[in-house]
Amino acid sequence: MNACRLQFYMKTNLFEAFVKMIESLPANGILLVADLQGRMIEDDLSQRRILPMQEAVSVLDFCRFLQAVARGSGIFPTVLPMQHLASYRKTVKRLMAAGELPLNAGEQFDMTFLSIYTKNHWLLGLNNEDVARPVERTQIAA
């Protein structure tokens, strides 16, 4: 893919391109690349360059999360598109297994990105004790 096509692809399919890039990297290079990608998105946004906004915010928030967890800092809970969560969670698990992130990074991921969904579990048909377990539709949420 030539440089112009790659740039267009990155601008129009930002999340997909980011995930493919991260998956192709060795674990010890992901944090650096995520930091660089986050800075590029911040620059694009500050320069008012056209980006798919939902994807840009999603990737930027995830990059910020990775940097914060790697530094031992916290990050405020935020909402990501549900369809992005599985890919991001896979990356966090990979980084934990490689020792690039602390072992509690998975819990921090859930607190940061799933808290809004678990607070509104009844809207999603989920049980508050176990987010992954479906609730009968006839049950009334407490």
C-alpha positions in Angstrom: 0.0 0.0 0.0 1.5 3.3 -1.0 1.9 6.2 1.5 -1.2 8.2 0.3 -3.4 5.1 0.5 -2.1 4.2 3.9 -2.7 7.7 5.2 -6.3 7.7 3.8 -6.9 4.2 5.3 -5.6 5.3 8.7 -7.8 8.4 8.6 -11.0 6.6 7.6 -10.5 3.3 9.4 -8.6 4.5 12.4 -9.6 1.9 14.9 -9.2 -1.1 12.6 -5.8 0.2 11.4 -4.7 0.8 15.0 -5.7 -2.7 16.1 -4.0 -4.4 13.1 -0.8 -2.4 13.8 -0.8 -3.3 17.5 -1.4 -7.0 16.8 1.5 -7.0 14.4 4.0 -5.6 17.0 5.9 -7.5 19.6 4.5 -6.8 23.0 7.6 -4.8 24.1 6.9 -2.2 21.3 3.2 -1.6 21.9 3.5 1.0 24.6 5.8 3.2 22.6 3.7 2.9 19.4 0.5 3.6 21.5 2.2 6.7 22.9 3.2 7.9 19.4 -0.3 7.1 18.0 -1.9 9.1 20.8 0.3 12.1 20.1 -0.5 12.0 16.4 -4.3 11.9 17.1 -3.9 14.7 19.6 -2.1 16.7 16.9 -4.7 15.9 14.3 -7.5 17.0 16.6 -5.7 20.2 17.7 -5.0 21.1 14.0 -8.7 20.3 13.2 -7.8 17.7 10.7 -10.8 15.5 9.7 -10.9 12.2 11.6 -13.7 9.7 12.3 -14.3 11.3 15.7 -15.7 8.2 17.5 -12.8 6.1 16.4 -10.2 8.9 17.2 -11.5 9.4 20.7 -11.6 5.6 21.3 -8.0 5.0 20.2 -6.8 8.1 22.0 -8.5 7.1 25.3 -7.1 3.6 25.0 -3.6 5.0 24.3 -3.9 7.3 27.3 -5.1 4.3 29.4 -2.0 2.3 28.5 0.4 5.1 29.3 -1.4 5.8 32.7 -1.4 2.1 33.7 2.3 1.7 32.7 3.2 4.7 34.9 1.1 3.5 37.8 -1.4 6.3 37.4 -5.1 6.2 37.2 -7.5 7.4 34.5 -11.1 8.6 34.8 -13.7 6.2 33.6 -14.8 6.8 30.0 -17.1 5.2 27.4 -15.7 3.3 24.5 -17.7 1.7 21.7 -18.6 -1.8 22.9 -17.3 -3.3 19.6 -13.8 -1.9 20.5 -13.6 -3.4 24.0 -12.7 -7.0 23.0 -9.7 -5.9 20.9 -8.5 -3.5 23.6 -8.9 -6.2 26.3 -6.9 -8.6 24.2 -4.1 -6.1 24.0 -4.1 -5.5 27.7 -3.9 -9.2 28.4 -1.1 -9.6 26.0 0.8 -6.7 27.7 0.2 -8.2 31.1 1.5 -11.6 30.0 4.6 -10.0 28.6 5.2 -8.0 31.9 4.7 -4.7 30.1 1.7 -3.8 32.3 1.1 -4.6 36.0 -1.0 -7.7 36.7 -4.0 -5.5 37.9 -4.2 -3.8 34.4 -7.2 -6.0 33.5 -9.1 -4.8 36.6 -8.1 -1.2 35.8 -9.4 -1.7 32.2 -12.7 -2.9 33.6 -13.0 0.0 36.0 -12.1 2.5 33.3 -14.0 1.3 30.4 -16.8 -1.0 31.7 -18.0 0.9 34.8 -20.5 2.8 32.7 -21.9 -0.4 31.3 -22.0 -2.2 34.7 -23.8 0.8 36.3 -26.4 0.5 33.6 -26.3 -3.3 33.5 -30.1 -3.5 33.4 -30.1 -1.5 30.1 -27.8 -4.2 28.6 -29.5 -7.2 30.0 -26.5 -8.0 32.3 -26.4 -9.1 35.9 -24.5 -6.6 38.2 -22.5 -9.4 40.0 -21.2 -11.0 36.8 -21.1 -8.7 33.8 -20.7 -11.7 31.4 -23.8 -13.6 32.6 -27.1 -12.7 30.8 -30.1 -11.9 32.9 -33.6 -13.2 32.1 -35.5 -10.5 30.3 -38.4 -10.9 32.7 -36.3 -10.0 35.7 -36.6 -6.6 37.2 -33.4 -4.9 38.0 -32.9 -3.7 41.6 
